[in-house]
């Protein structure tokens, strides 16, 4: 049984500097009800192909 | 829930690309999906650089059941004591790949991204590892 009570008082922000907002991301100045965020990410060393010039079937490892 | 007004004095966005949105105002839903395969390969461009397809990789097929992961509070009460939010300046270099920058009210967001990086190594490179 979770009971959440939120009180929003003053919100005054000076300057915001952001390098990047990317890949289904969100930067919001304002209120929102609900955010559901999912991310699948796969990168080496878990994912690489060795040796073959053909993308499929020739690699000695293919994750 | 009462929603506040957003005040932004100055905004500077250098670049918006690949189905991204910059919105001033309110909106109801934001439900983007990003699917990306990034292949890095040594040497010159070659015919084998093509042929990478989303359906070849399980990352783009598998579905994880998120319904059990969502835990909402059984009682949520939000009290807005001030009618507005103030931000003086916003400076963003890049907004990319189905992303959103918004000043205003958003009801809900359901965002998904699937990104796969692949390195194609030559046999010599794999020996060095």
N, CA and C atoms of all chains as a GROMACS GRO file, in nm:
protein
  576
    1UNK      N    1   0.086  -0.121   0.000
    1UNK     CA    2   0.000   0.000   0.000
    1UNK      C    3   0.089   0.124   0.000
    2UNK      N    4   0.100   0.184  -0.119
    2UNK     CA    5   0.183   0.305  -0.130
    2UNK      C    6   0.094   0.428  -0.136
    3UNK      N    7   0.125   0.522  -0.049
    3UNK     CA    8   0.050   0.648  -0.046
    3UNK      C    9   0.147   0.762  -0.072
    4UNK      N   10   0.131   0.828  -0.188
    4UNK     CA   11   0.225   0.932  -0.226
    4UNK      C   12   0.157   1.068  -0.228
    5UNK      N   13   0.215   1.160  -0.151
    5UNK     CA   14   0.161   1.295  -0.147
    5UNK      C   15   0.270   1.393  -0.190
    6UNK      N   16   0.242   1.470  -0.295
    6UNK     CA   17   0.343   1.560  -0.351
    6UNK      C   18   0.297   1.704  -0.337
    7UNK      N   19   0.388   1.789  -0.286
    7UNK     CA   20   0.360   1.933  -0.280
    7UNK      C   21   0.460   2.007  -0.367
    8UNK      N   22   0.413   2.069  -0.473
    8UNK     CA   23   0.500   2.147  -0.560
    8UNK      C   24   0.490   2.294  -0.526
    9UNK      N   25   0.599   2.347  -0.469
    9UNK     CA   26   0.605   2.490  -0.441
    9UNK      C   27   0.676   2.561  -0.556
   10UNK      N   28   0.749   2.667  -0.524
   10UNK     CA   29   0.813   2.744  -0.632
   10UNK      C   30   0.907   2.657  -0.715
   11UNK      N   31   0.904   2.680  -0.846
   11UNK     CA   32   1.004   2.618  -0.933
   11UNK      C   33   1.056   2.723  -1.028
   12UNK      N   34   1.174   2.775  -0.997
   12UNK     CA   35   1.237   2.877  -1.081
   12UNK      C   36   1.378   2.831  -1.113
   13UNK      N   37   1.404   2.816  -1.244
   13UNK     CA   38   1.531   2.763  -1.291
   13UNK      C   39   1.601   2.870  -1.373
   14UNK      N   40   1.732   2.879  -1.357
   14UNK     CA   41   1.810   2.976  -1.434
   14UNK      C   42   1.834   2.927  -1.576
   15UNK      N   43   1.955   2.880  -1.603
   15UNK     CA   44   1.990   2.835  -1.738
   15UNK      C   45   2.008   2.684  -1.741
   16UNK      N   46   1.961   2.625  -1.851
   16UNK     CA   47   1.978   2.482  -1.873
   16UNK      C   48   2.059   2.462  -1.999
   17UNK      N   49   2.166   2.385  -1.988
   17UNK     CA   50   2.246   2.352  -2.105
   17UNK      C   51   2.248   2.200  -2.123
   18UNK      N   52   2.208   2.156  -2.242
   18UNK     CA   53   2.203   2.013  -2.271
   18UNK      C   54   2.280   1.986  -2.400
   19UNK      N   55   2.365   1.883  -2.396
   19UNK     CA   56   2.438   1.846  -2.517
   19UNK      C   57   2.347   1.771  -2.614
   20UNK      N   58   2.279   1.668  -2.564
   20UNK     CA   59   2.197   1.589  -2.654
   20UNK      C   60   2.078   1.525  -2.588
   21UNK      N   61   1.969   1.519  -2.664
   21UNK     CA   62   1.849   1.445  -2.624
   21UNK      C   63   1.825   1.346  -2.738
   22UNK      N   64   1.839   1.216  -2.709
   22UNK     CA   65   1.844   1.124  -2.821
   22UNK      C   66   1.778   0.989  -2.792
   23UNK      N   67   1.740   0.921  -2.897
   23UNK     CA   68   1.685   0.784  -2.892
   23UNK      C   69   1.560   0.774  -2.805
   24UNK      N   70   1.452   0.833  -2.854
   24UNK     CA   71   1.322   0.828  -2.786
   24UNK      C   72   1.330   0.887  -2.645
   25UNK      N   73   1.414   0.989  -2.627
   25UNK     CA   74   1.423   1.054  -2.498
   25UNK      C   75   1.334   1.178  -2.495
   26UNK      N   76   1.332   1.241  -2.379
   26UNK     CA   77   1.233   1.344  -2.356
   26UNK      C   78   1.288   1.449  -2.261
   27UNK      N   79   1.279   1.575  -2.300
   27UNK     CA   80   1.311   1.684  -2.210
   27UNK      C   81   1.187   1.772  -2.199
   28UNK      N   82   1.132   1.779  -2.080
   28UNK     CA   83   1.004   1.846  -2.061
   28UNK      C   84   1.014   1.955  -1.956
   29UNK      N   85   0.971   2.074  -1.992
   29UNK     CA   86   0.951   2.180  -1.894
   29UNK      C   87   0.801   2.189  -1.874
   30UNK      N   88   0.751   2.129  -1.766
   30UNK     CA   89   0.608   2.125  -1.743
   30UNK      C   90   0.570   2.002  -1.663
   31UNK      N   91   0.440   1.978  -1.651
   31UNK     CA   92   0.391   1.865  -1.573
   31UNK      C   93   0.350   1.750  -1.664
   32UNK      N   94   0.366   1.630  -1.611
   32UNK     CA   95   0.314   1.515  -1.682
   32UNK      C   96   0.263   1.411  -1.584
   33UNK      N   97   0.176   1.325  -1.636
   33UNK     CA   98   0.108   1.227  -1.552
   33UNK      C   99   0.192   1.101  -1.536
   34UNK      N  100   0.240   1.049  -1.649
   34UNK     CA  101   0.305   0.918  -1.647
   34UNK      C  102   0.408   0.906  -1.757
   35UNK      N  103   0.521   0.843  -1.725
   35UNK     CA  104   0.623   0.815  -1.825
   35UNK      C  105   0.665   0.669  -1.815
   36UNK      N  106   0.658   0.600  -1.928
   36UNK     CA  107   0.704   0.461  -1.935
   36UNK      C  108   0.818   0.456  -2.036
   37UNK      N  109   0.935   0.418  -1.991
   37UNK     CA  110   1.052   0.422  -2.078
   37UNK      C  111   1.119   0.285  -2.083
   38UNK      N  112   1.139   0.234  -2.203
   38UNK     CA  113   1.212   0.108  -2.218
   38UNK      C  114   1.326   0.126  -2.316
   39UNK      N  115   1.437   0.059  -2.285
   39UNK     CA  116   1.554   0.068  -2.370
   39UNK      C  117   1.623  -0.068  -2.381
   40UNK      N  118   1.647  -0.110  -2.505
   40UNK     CA  119   1.723  -0.231  -2.530
   40UNK      C  120   1.853  -0.184  -2.594
   41UNK      N  121   1.964  -0.228  -2.540
   41UNK     CA  122   2.092  -0.180  -2.592
   41UNK      C  123   2.193  -0.294  -2.596
   42UNK      N  124   2.256  -0.311  -2.709
   42UNK     CA  125   2.354  -0.418  -2.725
   42UNK      C  126   2.477  -0.361  -2.793
   43UNK      N  127   2.592  -0.382  -2.731
   43UNK     CA  128   2.713  -0.322  -2.786
   43UNK      C  129   2.832  -0.414  -2.760
   44UNK      N  130   2.938  -0.407  -2.841
   44UNK     CA  131   3.054  -0.490  -2.814
   44UNK      C  132   3.106  -0.466  -2.672
   45UNK      N  133   3.174  -0.564  -2.610
   45UNK     CA  134   3.220  -0.689  -2.671
   45UNK      C  135   3.114  -0.800  -2.680
   46UNK      N  136   2.994  -0.776  -2.638
   46UNK     CA  137   2.891  -0.880  -2.648
   46UNK      C  138   2.846  -0.906  -2.790
   47UNK      N  139   2.874  -0.813  -2.877
   47UNK     CA  140   2.818  -0.823  -3.011
   47UNK      C  141   2.925  -0.789  -3.114
   48UNK      N  142   2.984  -0.890  -3.170
   48UNK     CA  143   3.075  -0.863  -3.281
   48UNK      C  144   3.079  -0.979  -3.378
   49UNK      N  145   3.129  -0.949  -3.494
   49UNK     CA  146   3.139  -1.049  -3.599
   49UNK      C  147   3.286  -1.051  -3.642
   50UNK      N  148   3.345  -1.169  -3.649
   50UNK     CA  149   3.487  -1.177  -3.682
   50UNK      C  150   3.508  -1.243  -3.817
   51UNK      N  151   3.594  -1.180  -3.894
   51UNK     CA  152   3.655  -1.250  -4.006
   51UNK      C  153   3.578  -1.248  -4.136
   52UNK      N  154   3.450  -1.258  -4.129
   52UNK     CA  155   3.375  -1.269  -4.252
   52UNK      C  156   3.343  -1.132  -4.310
   53UNK      N  157   3.350  -1.123  -4.442
   53UNK     CA  158   3.304  -1.002  -4.507
   53UNK      C  159   3.154  -1.008  -4.531
   54UNK      N  160   3.099  -1.126  -4.512
   54UNK     CA  161   2.955  -1.141  -4.526
   54UNK      C  162   2.894  -1.130  -4.387
   55UNK      N  163   2.795  -1.042  -4.370
   55UNK     CA  164   2.743  -1.018  -4.235
   55UNK      C  165   2.690  -1.141  -4.165
   56UNK      N  166   2.630  -1.232  -4.238
   56UNK     CA  167   2.564  -1.346  -4.172
   56UNK      C  168   2.627  -1.478  -4.212
   57UNK      N  169   2.638  -1.567  -4.114
   57UNK     CA  170   2.672  -1.706  -4.143
   57UNK      C  171   2.820  -1.736  -4.149
   58UNK      N  172   2.905  -1.636  -4.165
   58UNK     CA  173   3.046  -1.664  -4.182
   58UNK      C  174   3.129  -1.632  -4.059
   59UNK      N  175   3.070  -1.565  -3.962
   59UNK     CA  176   3.147  -1.520  -3.847
   59UNK      C  177   3.180  -1.634  -3.754
   60UNK      N  178   3.298  -1.622  -3.687
   60UNK     CA  179   3.333  -1.724  -3.590
   60UNK      C  180   3.258  -1.701  -3.460
   61UNK      N  181   3.212  -1.578  -3.439
   61UNK     CA  182   3.120  -1.554  -3.328
   61UNK      C  183   3.016  -1.454  -3.374
   62UNK      N  184   2.894  -1.481  -3.341
   62UNK     CA  185   2.786  -1.396  -3.390
   62UNK      C  186   2.679  -1.388  -3.283
   63UNK      N  187   2.683  -1.280  -3.205
   63UNK     CA  188   2.587  -1.265  -3.096
   63UNK      C  189   2.462  -1.197  -3.144
   64UNK      N  190  -0.552   1.625  -1.180
   64UNK     CA  191  -0.439   1.703  -1.129
   64UNK      C  192  -0.428   1.835  -1.205
   65UNK      N  193  -0.415   1.943  -1.132
   65UNK     CA  194  -0.396   2.073  -1.196
   65UNK      C  195  -0.255   2.083  -1.252
   66UNK      N  196  -0.244   2.134  -1.375
   66UNK     CA  197  -0.113   2.142  -1.438
   66UNK      C  198  -0.068   2.287  -1.448
   67UNK      N  199   0.061   2.307  -1.425
   67UNK     CA  200   0.115   2.443  -1.422
   67UNK      C  201   0.150   2.492  -1.563
   68UNK      N  202   0.160   2.623  -1.574
   68UNK     CA  203   0.203   2.686  -1.698
   68UNK      C  204   0.355   2.696  -1.699
   69UNK      N  205   0.417   2.660  -1.812
   69UNK     CA  206   0.562   2.669  -1.824
   69UNK      C  207   0.601   2.800  -1.890
   70UNK      N  208   0.692   2.874  -1.825
   70UNK     CA  209   0.745   2.998  -1.883
   70UNK      C  210   0.893   2.979  -1.914
   71UNK      N  211   0.926   2.992  -2.041
   71UNK     CA  212   1.067   2.985  -2.081
   71UNK      C  213   1.100   3.113  -2.156
   72UNK      N  214   1.197   3.189  -2.105
   72UNK     CA  215   1.231   3.316  -2.168
   72UNK      C  216   1.300   3.298  -2.302
   73UNK      N  217   1.396   3.208  -2.307
   73UNK     CA  218   1.475   3.196  -2.428
   73UNK      C  219   1.513   3.049  -2.450
   74UNK      N  220   1.498   3.004  -2.575
   74UNK     CA  221   1.537   2.867  -2.608
   74UNK      C  222   1.621   2.866  -2.734
   75UNK      N  223   1.728   2.788  -2.731
   75UNK     CA  224   1.812   2.774  -2.849
   75UNK      C  225   1.840   2.627  -2.874
   76UNK      N  226   1.792   2.578  -2.989
   76UNK     CA  227   1.818   2.440  -3.027
   76UNK      C  228   1.899   2.442  -3.155
   77UNK      N  229   2.018   2.384  -3.148
   77UNK     CA  230   2.107   2.389  -3.263
   77UNK      C  231   2.057   2.298  -3.375
   78UNK      N  232   2.020   2.176  -3.342
   78UNK     CA  233   1.973   2.087  -3.448
   78UNK      C  234   1.870   1.987  -3.398
   79UNK      N  235   1.768   1.965  -3.482
   79UNK     CA  236   1.665   1.865  -3.456
   79UNK      C  237   1.663   1.771  -3.575
   80UNK      N  238   1.675   1.641  -3.548
   80UNK     CA  239   1.684   1.550  -3.662
   80UNK      C  240   1.615   1.417  -3.633
   81UNK      N  241   1.596   1.340  -3.740
   81UNK     CA  242   1.541   1.204  -3.733
   81UNK      C  243   1.414   1.195  -3.651
   82UNK      N  244   1.308   1.256  -3.701
   82UNK     CA  245   1.174   1.242  -3.642
   82UNK      C  246   1.163   1.297  -3.500
   83UNK      N  247   1.243   1.395  -3.467
   83UNK     CA  248   1.231   1.456  -3.336
   83UNK      C  249   1.136   1.574  -3.340
   84UNK      N  250   1.092   1.616  -3.222
   84UNK     CA  251   0.991   1.721  -3.212
   84UNK      C  252   1.036   1.827  -3.112
   85UNK      N  253   1.014   1.953  -3.149
   85UNK     CA  254   1.025   2.061  -3.052
   85UNK      C  255   0.887   2.123  -3.042
   86UNK      N  256   0.827   2.114  -2.926
   86UNK     CA  257   0.691   2.163  -2.913
   86UNK      C  258   0.679   2.269  -2.803
   87UNK      N  259   0.616   2.380  -2.840
   87UNK     CA  260   0.580   2.480  -2.741
   87UNK      C  261   0.429   2.474  -2.726
   88UNK      N  262   0.384   2.426  -2.611
   88UNK     CA  263   0.241   2.406  -2.591
   88UNK      C  264   0.213   2.270  -2.530
   89UNK      N  265   0.086   2.237  -2.516
   89UNK     CA  266   0.046   2.114  -2.448
   89UNK      C  267   0.024   2.002  -2.548
   90UNK      N  268   0.037   1.880  -2.500
   90UNK     CA  269  -0.001   1.766  -2.584
   90UNK      C  270  -0.042   1.650  -2.494
   91UNK      N  271  -0.104   1.552  -2.557
   91UNK     CA  272  -0.161   1.445  -2.477
   91UNK      C  273  -0.064   1.328  -2.459
   92UNK      N  274  -0.017   1.273  -2.571
   92UNK     CA  275   0.066   1.153  -2.561
   92UNK      C  276   0.189   1.163  -2.650
   93UNK      N  277   0.294   1.099  -2.605
   93UNK     CA  278   0.418   1.090  -2.682
   93UNK      C  279   0.463   0.945  -2.678
   94UNK      N  280   0.459   0.876  -2.792
   94UNK     CA  281   0.489   0.733  -2.794
   94UNK      C  282   0.587   0.697  -2.906
   95UNK      N  283   0.712   0.737  -2.891
   95UNK     CA  284   0.809   0.714  -2.999
   95UNK      C  285   0.875   0.576  -2.989
   96UNK      N  286   0.926   0.531  -3.103
   96UNK     CA  287   1.006   0.409  -3.107
   96UNK      C  288   1.131   0.435  -3.190
   97UNK      N  289   1.244   0.395  -3.139
   97UNK     CA  290   1.369   0.405  -3.214
   97UNK      C  291   1.424   0.265  -3.237
   98UNK      N  292   1.452   0.231  -3.362
   98UNK     CA  293   1.521   0.108  -3.396
   98UNK      C  294   1.647   0.146  -3.473
   99UNK      N  295   1.763   0.104  -3.424
   99UNK     CA  296   1.886   0.142  -3.491
   99UNK      C  297   1.989   0.031  -3.486
  100UNK      N  298   2.056   0.010  -3.599
  100UNK     CA  299   2.174  -0.078  -3.605
  100UNK      C  300   2.291   0.008  -3.648
  101UNK      N  301   2.395   0.011  -3.567
  101UNK     CA  302   2.515   0.088  -3.601
  101UNK      C  303   2.630  -0.009  -3.622
  102UNK      N  304   2.679  -0.013  -3.745
  102UNK     CA  305   2.785  -0.108  -3.780
  102UNK      C  306   2.916  -0.032  -3.798
  103UNK      N  307   3.020  -0.078  -3.729
  103UNK     CA  308   3.154  -0.024  -3.750
  103UNK      C  309   3.242  -0.132  -3.808
  104UNK      N  310   3.314  -0.094  -3.912
  104UNK     CA  311   3.392  -0.194  -3.984
  104UNK      C  312   3.518  -0.125  -4.035
  105UNK      N  313   3.630  -0.195  -4.024
  105UNK     CA  314   3.755  -0.134  -4.073
  105UNK      C  315   3.762  -0.146  -4.225
  106UNK      N  316   3.844  -0.060  -4.283
  106UNK     CA  317   3.866  -0.068  -4.427
  106UNK      C  318   3.768   0.017  -4.507
  107UNK      N  319   3.779   0.000  -4.634
  107UNK     CA  320   3.698   0.080  -4.726
  107UNK      C  321   3.556   0.024  -4.734
  108UNK      N  322   3.463   0.107  -4.785
  108UNK     CA  323   3.328   0.057  -4.807
  108UNK      C  324   3.329  -0.066  -4.898
  109UNK      N  325   3.240  -0.157  -4.869
  109UNK     CA  326   3.236  -0.283  -4.940
  109UNK      C  327   3.091  -0.325  -4.954
  110UNK      N  328   3.065  -0.413  -5.049
  110UNK     CA  329   2.927  -0.458  -5.072
  110UNK      C  330   2.868  -0.524  -4.947
  111UNK      N  331   2.956  -0.586  -4.869
  111UNK     CA  332   2.908  -0.657  -4.749
  111UNK      C  333   2.865  -0.561  -4.638
  112UNK      N  334   2.887  -0.430  -4.658
  112UNK     CA  335   2.842  -0.334  -4.558
  112UNK      C  336   2.690  -0.332  -4.550
  113UNK      N  337   2.625  -0.372  -4.656
  113UNK     CA  338   2.479  -0.374  -4.656
  113UNK      C  339   2.428  -0.511  -4.613
  114UNK      N  340   2.298  -0.521  -4.598
  114UNK     CA  341   2.238  -0.649  -4.565
  114UNK      C  342   2.213  -0.670  -4.418
  115UNK      N  343   2.238  -0.567  -4.336
  115UNK     CA  344   2.201  -0.579  -4.195
  115UNK      C  345   2.054  -0.544  -4.183
  116UNK      N  346   1.980  -0.637  -4.127
  116UNK     CA  347   1.835  -0.619  -4.123
  116UNK      C  348   1.784  -0.642  -3.982
  117UNK      N  349   1.681  -0.566  -3.944
  117UNK     CA  350   1.631  -0.575  -3.808
  117UNK      C  351   1.585  -0.716  -3.771
  118UNK      N  352   1.523  -0.785  -3.866
  118UNK     CA  353   1.468  -0.916  -3.832
  118UNK      C  354   1.575  -1.023  -3.811
  119UNK      N  355   1.701  -0.991  -3.841
  119UNK     CA  356   1.809  -1.087  -3.820
  119UNK      C  357   1.852  -1.095  -3.673
  120UNK      N  358   1.813  -0.995  -3.594
  120UNK     CA  359   1.866  -0.988  -3.458
  120UNK      C  360   1.754  -0.995  -3.356
  121UNK      N  361   1.777  -1.080  -3.256
  121UNK     CA  362   1.672  -1.106  -3.156
  121UNK      C  363   1.639  -0.982  -3.074
  122UNK      N  364   1.736  -0.890  -3.064
  122UNK     CA  365   1.713  -0.767  -2.987
  122UNK      C  366   1.590  -0.691  -3.034
  123UNK      N  367   1.562  -0.700  -3.165
  123UNK     CA  368   1.449  -0.625  -3.221
  123UNK      C  369   1.320  -0.707  -3.220
  124UNK      N  370   1.329  -0.835  -3.181
  124UNK     CA  371   1.211  -0.921  -3.181
  124UNK      C  372   1.154  -0.940  -3.041
  125UNK      N  373   1.245  -0.957  -2.944
  125UNK     CA  374   1.200  -0.999  -2.811
  125UNK      C  375   1.113  -0.892  -2.746
  126UNK      N  376   1.017  -0.942  -2.674
  126UNK     CA  377   0.926  -0.853  -2.601
  126UNK      C  378   0.934  -0.885  -2.453
  127UNK      N  379   0.964  -0.787  -2.374
  127UNK     CA  380   0.966  -0.806  -2.230
  127UNK      C  381   0.835  -0.754  -2.173
  128UNK      N  382   0.775  -0.836  -2.088
  128UNK     CA  383   0.646  -0.799  -2.030
  128UNK      C  384   0.668  -0.694  -1.921
  129UNK      N  385   0.631  -0.571  -1.954
  129UNK     CA  386   0.652  -0.462  -1.859
  129UNK      C  387   0.532  -0.441  -1.767
  130UNK      N  388   0.424  -0.515  -1.792
  130UNK     CA  389   0.302  -0.490  -1.716
  130UNK      C  390   0.322  -0.520  -1.566
  131UNK      N  391   0.405  -0.621  -1.538
  131UNK     CA  392   0.429  -0.656  -1.398
  131UNK      C  393   0.527  -0.560  -1.332
  132UNK      N  394   0.603  -0.486  -1.414
  132UNK     CA  395   0.704  -0.396  -1.358
  132UNK      C  396   0.646  -0.262  -1.316
  133UNK      N  397   0.532  -0.227  -1.372
  133UNK     CA  398   0.473  -0.098  -1.340
  133UNK      C  399   0.413  -0.103  -1.200
  134UNK      N  400   0.465  -0.018  -1.114
  134UNK     CA  401   0.407  -0.012  -0.979
  134UNK      C  402   0.360   0.131  -0.955
  135UNK      N  403   0.232   0.148  -0.960
  135UNK     CA  404   0.175   0.279  -0.936
  135UNK      C  405   0.140   0.292  -0.789
  136UNK      N  406   0.151   0.414  -0.737
  136UNK     CA  407   0.107   0.432  -0.599
  136UNK      C  408  -0.044   0.410  -0.590
  137UNK      N  409  -0.086   0.345  -0.483
  137UNK     CA  410  -0.229   0.319  -0.468
  137UNK      C  411  -0.307   0.448  -0.442
  138UNK      N  412  -0.236   0.546  -0.385
  138UNK     CA  413  -0.299   0.677  -0.374
  138UNK      C  414  -0.196   0.785  -0.405
  139UNK      N  415  -0.227   0.867  -0.505
  139UNK     CA  416  -0.136   0.977  -0.541
  139UNK      C  417  -0.213   1.108  -0.533
  140UNK      N  418  -0.164   1.197  -0.450
  140UNK     CA  419  -0.225   1.331  -0.447
  140UNK      C  420  -0.116   1.436  -0.469
  141UNK      N  421  -0.136   1.519  -0.570
  141UNK     CA  422  -0.040   1.623  -0.604
  141UNK      C  423  -0.104   1.758  -0.578
  142UNK      N  424  -0.033   1.841  -0.503
  142UNK     CA  425  -0.083   1.975  -0.472
  142UNK      C  426   0.008   2.078  -0.539
  143UNK      N  427  -0.049   2.154  -0.633
  143UNK     CA  428   0.026   2.260  -0.700
  143UNK      C  429   0.001   2.391  -0.626
  144UNK      N  430   0.104   2.437  -0.556
  144UNK     CA  431   0.090   2.560  -0.479
  144UNK      C  432   0.123   2.684  -0.561
  145UNK      N  433   0.184   2.662  -0.675
  145UNK     CA  434   0.219   2.773  -0.765
  145UNK      C  435   0.165   2.742  -0.904
  146UNK      N  436   0.113   2.845  -0.975
  146UNK     CA  437   0.051   2.819  -1.104
  146UNK      C  438   0.150   2.803  -1.219
  147UNK      N  439   0.279   2.832  -1.194
  147UNK     CA  440   0.372   2.830  -1.308
  147UNK      C  441   0.512   2.780  -1.272
  148UNK      N  442   0.582   2.740  -1.378
  148UNK     CA  443   0.723   2.699  -1.371
  148UNK      C  444   0.802   2.800  -1.452
  149UNK      N  445   0.912   2.850  -1.398
  149UNK     CA  446   0.993   2.948  -1.472
  149UNK      C  447   1.131   2.892  -1.503
  150UNK      N  448   1.168   2.901  -1.631
  150UNK     CA  449   1.304   2.869  -1.674
  150UNK      C  450   1.354   2.985  -1.757
  151UNK      N  451   1.471   3.036  -1.724
  151UNK     CA  452   1.520   3.152  -1.796
  151UNK      C  453   1.567   3.115  -1.937
  152UNK      N  454   1.663   3.022  -1.944
  152UNK     CA  455   1.721   2.994  -2.074
  152UNK      C  456   1.745   2.844  -2.090
  153UNK      N  457   1.714   2.794  -2.210
  153UNK     CA  458   1.741   2.655  -2.243
  153UNK      C  459   1.828   2.651  -2.368
  154UNK      N  460   1.940   2.580  -2.357
  154UNK     CA  461   2.029   2.568  -2.472
  154UNK      C  462   2.058   2.421  -2.496
  155UNK      N  463   2.017   2.371  -2.612
  155UNK     CA  464   2.036   2.230  -2.646
  155UNK      C  465   2.108   2.219  -2.778
  156UNK      N  466   2.212   2.139  -2.781
  156UNK     CA  467   2.288   2.125  -2.906
  156UNK      C  468   2.214   2.034  -3.004
  157UNK      N  469   2.172   1.917  -2.958
  157UNK     CA  470   2.111   1.824  -3.053
  157UNK      C  471   1.993   1.748  -2.996
  158UNK      N  472   1.889   1.735  -3.080
  158UNK     CA  473   1.775   1.651  -3.046
  158UNK      C  474   1.760   1.553  -3.162
  159UNK      N  475   1.766   1.422  -3.131
  159UNK     CA  476   1.775   1.327  -3.241
  159UNK      C  477   1.701   1.196  -3.211
  160UNK      N  478   1.667   1.127  -3.316
  160UNK     CA  479   1.609   0.992  -3.310
  160UNK      C  480   1.483   0.986  -3.224
  161UNK      N  481   1.376   1.043  -3.277
  161UNK     CA  482   1.242   1.032  -3.216
  161UNK      C  483   1.237   1.086  -3.073
  162UNK      N  484   1.308   1.195  -3.048
  162UNK     CA  485   1.305   1.254  -2.915
  162UNK      C  486   1.218   1.378  -2.913
  163UNK      N  487   1.195   1.428  -2.793
  163UNK     CA  488   1.103   1.540  -2.776
  163UNK      C  489   1.160   1.643  -2.680
  164UNK      N  490   1.149   1.770  -2.720
  164UNK     CA  491   1.172   1.880  -2.628
  164UNK      C  492   1.042   1.958  -2.623
  165UNK      N  493   0.985   1.970  -2.505
  165UNK     CA  494   0.854   2.034  -2.494
  165UNK      C  495   0.848   2.129  -2.376
  166UNK      N  496   0.786   2.245  -2.401
  166UNK     CA  497   0.753   2.338  -2.294
  166UNK      C  498   0.602   2.339  -2.281
  167UNK      N  499   0.550   2.276  -2.177
  167UNK     CA  500   0.406   2.268  -2.162
  167UNK      C  501   0.367   2.139  -2.094
  168UNK      N  502   0.240   2.107  -2.104
  168UNK     CA  503   0.187   1.989  -2.036
  168UNK      C  504   0.188   1.869  -2.128
  169UNK      N  505   0.232   1.756  -2.075
  169UNK     CA  506   0.224   1.630  -2.148
  169UNK      C  507   0.151   1.531  -2.059
  170UNK      N  508   0.051   1.465  -2.114
  170UNK     CA  509  -0.024   1.371  -2.030
  170UNK      C  510   0.058   1.245  -2.002
  171UNK      N  511   0.098   1.174  -2.107
  171UNK     CA  512   0.181   1.057  -2.082
  171UNK      C  513   0.278   1.028  -2.195
  172UNK      N  514   0.387   0.959  -2.157
  172UNK     CA  515   0.488   0.920  -2.254
  172UNK      C  516   0.513   0.770  -2.241
  173UNK      N  517   0.523   0.703  -2.355
  173UNK     CA  518   0.559   0.562  -2.359
  173UNK      C  519   0.667   0.547  -2.466
  174UNK      N  520   0.791   0.552  -2.422
  174UNK     CA  521   0.902   0.560  -2.516
  174UNK      C  522   0.980   0.429  -2.519
  175UNK      N  523   1.026   0.391  -2.637
  175UNK     CA  524   1.104   0.269  -2.652
  175UNK      C  525   1.220   0.292  -2.747
  176UNK      N  526   1.336   0.241  -2.710
  176UNK     CA  527   1.448   0.247  -2.803
  176UNK      C  528   1.521   0.113  -2.803
  177UNK      N  529   1.559   0.071  -2.923
  177UNK     CA  530   1.638  -0.052  -2.938
  177UNK      C  531   1.757  -0.020  -3.026
  178UNK      N  532   1.875  -0.031  -2.969
  178UNK     CA  533   1.995   0.005  -3.044
  178UNK      C  534   2.095  -0.110  -3.035
  179UNK      N  535   2.146  -0.149  -3.151
  179UNK     CA  536   2.247  -0.255  -3.156
  179UNK      C  537   2.372  -0.202  -3.225
  180UNK      N  538   2.483  -0.215  -3.156
  180UNK     CA  539   2.611  -0.178  -3.215
  180UNK      C  540   2.684  -0.305  -3.257
  181UNK      N  541   2.742  -0.302  -3.374
  181UNK     CA  542   2.816  -0.418  -3.424
  181UNK      C  543   2.954  -0.372  -3.470
  182UNK      N  544   3.056  -0.444  -3.429
  182UNK     CA  545   3.189  -0.422  -3.485
  182UNK      C  546   3.220  -0.543  -3.574
  183UNK      N  547   3.262  -0.516  -3.694
  183UNK     CA  548   3.306  -0.623  -3.782
  183UNK      C  549   3.458  -0.619  -3.782
  184UNK      N  550   3.518  -0.722  -3.724
  184UNK     CA  551   3.663  -0.725  -3.710
  184UNK      C  552   3.726  -0.813  -3.819
  185UNK      N  553   3.844  -0.772  -3.863
  185UNK     CA  554   3.919  -0.858  -3.954
  185UNK      C  555   3.984  -0.968  -3.870
  186UNK      N  556   4.022  -1.081  -3.931
  186UNK     CA  557   4.086  -1.189  -3.855
  186UNK      C  558   4.209  -1.142  -3.777
  187UNK      N  559   4.287  -1.048  -3.835
  187UNK     CA  560   4.405  -0.997  -3.766
  187UNK      C  561   4.365  -0.924  -3.639
  188UNK      N  562   4.262  -0.843  -3.648
  188UNK     CA  563   4.218  -0.766  -3.532
  188UNK      C  564   4.171  -0.857  -3.420
  189UNK      N  565   4.105  -0.966  -3.454
  189UNK     CA  566   4.051  -1.054  -3.351
  189UNK      C  567   4.162  -1.130  -3.281
  190UNK      N  568   4.277  -1.151  -3.350
  190UNK     CA  569   4.391  -1.215  -3.286
  190UNK      C  570   4.452  -1.122  -3.182
  191UNK      N  571   4.453  -0.991  -3.213
  191UNK     CA  572   4.512  -0.893  -3.123
  191UNK      C  573   4.436  -0.882  -2.991
  192UNK      N  574   4.307  -0.913  -2.991
  192UNK     CA  575   4.226  -0.896  -2.869
  192UNK      C  576   4.274  -0.986  -2.756
   0.00000   0.00000   0.00000
